[in-house]
């Protein structure tokens, strides 16, 4: 299973040399990753996972320093579930060489924070008519009734929008540059520029361009 931690850079487009098809891509720069812990079903953790550390951090607690003894001070620690942990060892370095062009991945990131927003922008409400006595056409409207005499949990109202974990599934890998630690993913990746994202492979691989043979119908005599 392939996985990586990267920094979202920018969006661009890549052209296929054979067909000339353009692919809108998001470029993600992978940072050097080191395995800091290996968990397995045989240990007290009771599940297979790999903890990966990346980045550098100056201020770090003593407990985390003891956990990362001999490996360095990492700013990001992320855990990835794997089926088998035999191929992973403590202190092993990982890169993007395992990813292939055409492979489908899931990307996990933090969406952009929009601050305090109204119900129309936050939830897509239609709003009230802007005339005939409506002085607040962008308001929420009724938020309850006589019973149960309080606002129900989960009521869609104005509030903090964005800044939440978002997973975008089945993005296809268009290009991989292991030397420069760059990977191009087809489509949009959640988060702001220079934000950290996690890339997790789904194990599915398909060609980027599907060549369809067009058979000409024979003219009837």
Secondary structure by P-SEA (a helix, b strand, c coil): cccbbbbbcccccccccccccccbbbbbbbccccccccccccccccbbbbbbbbbbbccccaaaaaaacccccccbbbbbbbccccccccccccccccccccccbbbbbbccccccccccccccccccccccccccccccccccccccccccccccccccccccbbbbcccccccccccccbbbbcccccccccbbbbbbbccbbbbcbbbbbbbbccccc
